[in-house]
Amino acid sequence: MESLSETFKLHDKYQLEMKFTYPLEKGREVNSYHVDTYLFFPCSLGLSPATYSREAFYADMQEYIRLKTPVVLLRGMTGGEESPLSKLEHAMRRLGDSPDAPDARDLYTERLKMFCSIMRSALRDEERFLERSQTSLNYRTLIENYLTFSEQILERFRSLRIILETPGTSAVTMEFFNLVDEFLSITANKYRYKLWYFLDRGNAQSWTEELKGRLVQQLRMEIAYRKERGYPSIPDPEGDNEELIYRESALKKVMASVLFLKTTTRRDGVLLENLVFAAAAGIAMTFATIITFLTRQLLFSELSILFFLIVVISYVGKDRIKDCLKGYLQARVRRFLFDFKMDIRSGFGKKVGVCKESVSFVNELRVDPRILKVRHRDYMAEMVSGGFGESVILARKHVWLSSEKTRGLFADFQVDGIVDIMRLNVRNFLWKMDNPLREVFLPDEEGNVRMVHGKRVYHINIIIKYGMAGREDSYARYRIVVSRNGIQRIDTFPIITTVNGDI
């Protein structure tokens, strides 16, 4: 069975992207996963609960939950009745026969988006595979097959257009087919460009130039096709290519929407929190009542000013006790609760799982020793912290998925996992950083002193503990090198897996 996996990468200059894939284990009614992310900040950045609130963290975090794209090899996109293209053709013929039937329209839209998403993943995975397969004795054949398959699939897909070209087909139906056609053309060329640049950088075989030439020919033919169809996404060497980039981004979101899940969010632990508050109020009221009763029975037999003052003071003490107990008990209870609870639902509203998450600053002395061991702060880092340690933020996430409900979301495509994508914007961590450039002086060969510039950077260490119920946990460490200009790079360290709970 596939294990929970994670990827960590730079999304842009100011955003980190963490992606977790939660597999569905056969034989389990409910699959449970946990992800604990520890962020270690240098004290010089001044991060604390007073300067960076829980609400600010959630505002900086953007999350998406979607189904894992069904895996189909490029060569399997068109072959057999169970291939994505065959299923799409069936839906198109059904719509052609009954263009006004809502079920036929929904099936057509779903399968068209699904075909597009699977095709995009197949092109991406195949291109990455080619970059890793340079040492293969069949490397040239692998590339030739990639070029042939991608070209044939596009031709087969475009040949289905005639199914919809009937008097009963609406303009919207045809327009959607054309948008998918345009996006597939853009996507095919995107990965052809990547392959061309890879071959140009490091593969000096005798046949390389021939295949690079074939790639360029395919690129030109695809651009000419988009011009012929009147699609606006034409690259312009002299322009800003705004239209191309906009349409590629917008169409990617539209096609992937078939895989995205909806979430409904509410606060977690509201009932328990109110019970805690009620307990605090009860204890405080008990104190005030006892003071009033004892004072009335033992010290004063009748109402007096002194008795009145004692009663007032007891009620003031009651309010203080209530507020102090509320804060104390809430802090203790919150350690075992989450901030939010999200129901994970399909596009049709069917609940398939639950996700809980929380974020808080934690005292470094209370951090799990295994996390600190993975953090592996060296002597230089200790010196930089000046003996004050680091500011630590812990973001917790637990996910529960129903295997049966999740697998049954699509009748004709197997769902075997969910992908959780999180993007963290680091802009709020940069305000107190020094100037990103500093002067550095050094002697030159002519006996003079020369001035150059050096970068002023800070290190943010991220430790991710993740795992599945009944499995050993894994630990991933990343060092984010940042300056006031944004993220400079990400340093990656080996994944560590526990054995019987020990590192």
N, C-alpha and C positions, 0 to 999 in steps of 0.2 A: 504494500500500500504506500502510496506517495505520502511524504511527510510535508508538514507545513514549511513553506519556504518564504524567504524575504529577499528583496532587492532594495538597494539604497543608492540613489544617484542624484546628481545635480539637475534640477529641472530648468532653472534659469539663474541669473546673477544673484537673485535674492531668495530663491526657494529651493528647499530640499524636498525630494520625493522618496517616500517609503512605500513599498508595495509588498503586501503580504498575500499569499495564496493559501486559502484554507481548503484542503481536500476533503472529500466526503468518503468516510471509511465504510465499506460495505459490512453489513451485519450489525452496525450500531444504529440505534434509533435516533440518538442525539449525539452530535459531534461537538466537543468543547475545546476551545482554543484560548490561549492567553498570550498577551503581548505587553510586557512592561518595558517602557523606554525611559532611561535615565539620561538626563542632560546635565553635564558638568560644566559650569561657567566659571571663568576666572573672577575673583572678587573685584578686580578693577572695573568690571562692567556694571557693578552696583545693582545687581538683580536681587530682589527680595520680595516678600509678599506685599510690602508697602509700595514698591515701585513697579511691580509687574503682577497684575491681578490674574486670577483664574479666568475671568471674562476676557482679558486681553489675550491670553494664550489661545482660548477657543476662537477668538476673532482672527488670530494669525494662522489657525489651522483650517485647511480645506480638505474635506473628506468625500470620497466616492466609494460606493459599494456596488459591485456588478458581478454577474456570473462569469466564470472562466470561459473564454472562447473555446468551443469544441475544437479539438486538434484534428486536422485533416492534412495529409501531405499534399503537395502541389499536384502530384500525379493522380491523386484520388479525388480531385475536385470535380471531374467529369465522368468518371467510369462507374457504371452500375446504377441500379435503381435507387440505391441508398446514398448516392453522391449528392452533395449540396446543389449542384447544377440540375440534376434530375428532379430533385424535390422542388426546386424553383420552377422548372418547366411545368411540372404537374400543376402547381398553384396558378401559373399563368394561363394554362389551358382551361382550368376551371373558371377563372375570371373571364376569359374570352367567351366562354359559353354562357356565363351568367354575370354580366358586367354590373348589374344593379344589386346583386346579393351582398349584404354586409359581411357575411362570413367569408365569402370568396375574396372580398377586398382586404379584410384583415389578414387572411392567410397569405395573400400576395405580398402585402407590406412587410409582414413578419419574415417571410422567407427571403425576400429581396434584401432586407437589412442583414439577415443572418448570413446569406451568401457573401455579401460584401465584407462583413466582419471576418468571416472565416478565410476568405481570399486574402485579405490584408495580412492576417496573421501568418498564413502559409507563405506568402511572398517574403515577409520579414524573417521568419524562421529559416527558410531555405537560403536566403542571402547570408544570414549569420553563420549557417552551417558551412557554406562555401568558404567563408573567411577562415574558418577553423580547420579546413580540410586540405590545406596546401600540400601536405605530405602524402596525400593519397595518390596511388599509381593511376587512378582513374579520374584525376582532377579535371582534365580537359572535358572528359565525357560528362562529368557532373555539371559543369558550367553549361555545356551545350544542351543538356537535358533541361536545365533551368530556363534557358532562353526559349527553347522549343515549347515547353509546357505552358509557360506564361503567355506566350503568343497564341497558342491554340485555345487556351481557356477564354481569353478575351474574344477571340473570333467566335467560339461556340456561344458565349453569352450574348454577343451582339446579334447573332443569328436568330435569337428568340424574340427579337423585337417584332417580327412579322406576326407573331401570335396575337399581339395586342392591337395590331393595325386593322381594326374592324370598326364599323359605324357605331357600335354601341359603347366603345371604350371612351372614357372621359379624358379630357385634356389633362386633368390632374394626374391620372394614372400614367399617361405617357410621359408627362414631365418628370415624375418620380423615377421612372426607368432611365430617363436621360441623365438625371442627376447622379444616379448610381453608376452609370456608364462613364460619366465624366470623372467621378472620384476614383474608379478603378483605373482609369487611364493615368491620372495623376500619381496614384499609388504605385502602379507598375513602373513608371518612369523613375519615381523616387528611389526604388531599390535597384534599378538598373544603374542610376547615377552612382549609388554607393558601391556597387560591384565594380564599375569602371574605375573609380578612384582607388579601390583596393588593388586591382590588377595593375594600375599605373604606378602605385607606390612601391610594390615589393615583389611582383612576380615577373621575372625576366625569362620566361620560357620562349622557345622558338615560335610557339603558336599564340602567344599572348596578344600580339598586335592584330592578328586575324580576328580573335574574339572581341577585342576592344572595338575594332571596326564594325563588327556585327552589332555590338551594343549601341554604338552611335547611330547605326542605321535604324535600329528599332526605336531609339529615342526620337529621331526625326520623323519616322512614320507615325508615331503616336501623337506628336505635336501637330502634324499635318492632319491627322484624323480629327483632332479636336477643332482645328480651324474649319474643316469641312462641315462638321456638325454644328458649328456656330457656338461652341462652348467658349465662355469668356476667359478661361484659365490658360492663357497662352503666355509663356515666359518671354520677357522682352529684355534684351541685353542693355538697352538704353533707358529703360523705365524703372519704376520702383517695385513693380510686380505685386502691388497691393492686392489686386483682384485675385491673383493666383493664390496667395497665401491665405487671404480671407476665406475663399471658397474651400480650399483644402481643409482648413481648421473647422469651418462650420459643417461641412459635409461629414467629416470624421465624427463629430459629436452626434449628428443625426443618425448615421448608420450604426453607431455603437449603442444608441439608446435602447435597442431591443434587448441588450444584455444588462442594462442598469436596473438596480433595485431601488425601491422607494424606502424611506425611513420616516417614521413618526417618532418624535422625541418628547420625552417628559422627564421631570426630575425623578431621581431614584431615592428610595427610602423616606418618602414624605410621611407615611404613617408612623414609622419608627421615630422619626425626628419629632413629630408632634407628641408622641408618647413620652419622649425624653423631656420636652418642654413642659408637659403636664406634670411629670414627676417633679421637675424643678419647682414649678409653681406650688405643688402640693407640699413639698418639704418646707418651702419658705412660708406658706400659710400656716403650717403646723407650728413653726417657730413663733410666729406672731401671735397665734391663738394661745399657746402655752404661756408666753410672757404676759399677755393680757389677763389670762385666767389666774396665774399665780399672784400677779400684782393685785388683782381685785380681791382675791380670797385671803391672802396672807398679810398684805401691807395696808390696804385701804378698804375700809368698810363703806365708804361713801365717795361720791364723785368729788374730786378736787383738781386744782390746777396741776399739781405734781403728777397725779394719776393720768390726767389728760396728756401731759408731756411724755410720760413713759409709753403710753399707747401709741402716740405719734412716732416716737423713736423706734418702737418695735415694728411698726409698719414700714418705716424707712429701711430698717434692717431687713425686713421681709423682701422688699423690692431688690435690694442689693444682693441678698442671698440668691434670689430667683435668677437675676441676670448672671451672676458669677457661676451658678450651677449650670445654667443653660449653655454658657460658653464652654465650661469644662466638659460637660457631658457630650455636647455636640462635637467637640474636637475628638473625644475618645470614640464616639460612635462612627464618625465620618471616616475613621481609619479602616472600617470594615464595610463601608458603603461606597457607592459610586455617585458621581455628580448627575449623570444622565443615564436614562434607559431608553434604548431605541428598538422599536419593532421593525424587523426587516421584512419587507413585503415585495411581491412581484408587481409588475405593472397593472395587473388586474386586481390588486388588493389582497392577494392570498399571503398570509403570514407564514414565513419559512424559518424565522429565527429571531434571536434577540441579541443585541449588542449593548454592553454597559461600559462606560468610560468615566475616568476621573483624572484630575491633575492637581498636584499640590507640591509645595516646597517641602523637602524633607531634610532633617538634620543629618549632616554627613556621618555623625556617630551612630545613627540608626540605620544606615544603609547596609544591606545584606553584604557580609564579608566577601561572598563570591563575586558580587558586582565590583567591589573595590579591588579585588584581585585581578579581574579582567581589565579594570581601569588602568592598573599598573602605573601609578604615578611615580615618575622617577625623581631623582634628587633635584634636577633642574626645575621640574614642575613644583616641587615643594618650596624651592627658593622663590619662584615667581609668586606663589600664593602668600609669601611672607609669614607663614605659620598660621594664617587665618582659614586655611582650607579653601573649598570651592562652594559656590552656590549650586544646589542640586534640585532639579525639578524632576518629579516622577509622573509620567503619564501612563495610566493603566488602562488596558482594554481587555475585556473578556467577551467572547462570542460563542453563542450556542446556535447550532443549525440542525434542523430536522432533515435527515437524509432522504426520507421518502418524499416529503413535500418539495424539497429543492430539486431532486432528480425528476420530479413529475411536472416541472414548469412547462416543458416543451414536449409535445407528443412524439416528435420525430427527430429530436436532437438530444443527445445524452449530456446532461449537466453533471460534471464530476468535481466541481469546486466553485469557490467564491473568491473574488479578488477584492482586497481592501486597499484603496489608494489614499495616502495621506500626504498633503503638501504643507510644509511649515515655512512661513515667511519669517526671515531673520531680521527684518528692518528694525524692529523694536529692540534688538540687542546691540545695535551699532551706535546709538546716540553718544555714549561716553567714550568711544574709541578716539585715540589720538589721530593726528594727521597721517594719512596712509603712506606718505612719502617722507623720507628723511635724507639729509645730505650725508654722504659717506666720502671720506677723503683718503687718498692713497698716493704714494709716490709713483711717478711714471719713469720711463726709461731715459728721459732727457734730463733727469735731476730736478724736475719740478713736482709740485703737488697738484694732483688732479681731483676734481670733485665729481662724484657720480651720485645717483639716487638709489636708495634702498627701500624696500617695502616694510612697513610697520604692520605686523599681523598679530592676531590673537588665535588661540586654540580653544575650540569648543569640542569636548569629548562626548560622544553619544554611545551608550551601552544599551543594547536591546536584548532582553531575555524573552524568548518565545518558545512555545511548545504546545502540545496537544495532551489531552487527558490520557493517562496511561503510557505516555512516552517520556523519554528523557528530554530535559530542556536544552536549548542551544543558546549560546551567547555570541553576539556580534558586536564588534567595536569599530567605530569610525571616528576619525579626527577631522573636524571641519576647520579649515584654515580660512579665517575671515579678516577683512579689513573694513574700514569705514566705507569703502567702495563696493562692498558686497563679498560674496563667497569667492575665494581664490581657487580652492581645490578641495578634494575630499581624499584623505588617506585611509586606506582600507587595511584591516588586520584579519588574520585567519579566524574562521568560525571555530568556536570551542563548544563541544557537546559534553554534558555531564555524564558521569558513570556512577550509578547509585546515588545520585544527588550531589556528588563531589566533582570539583574541577581538577 
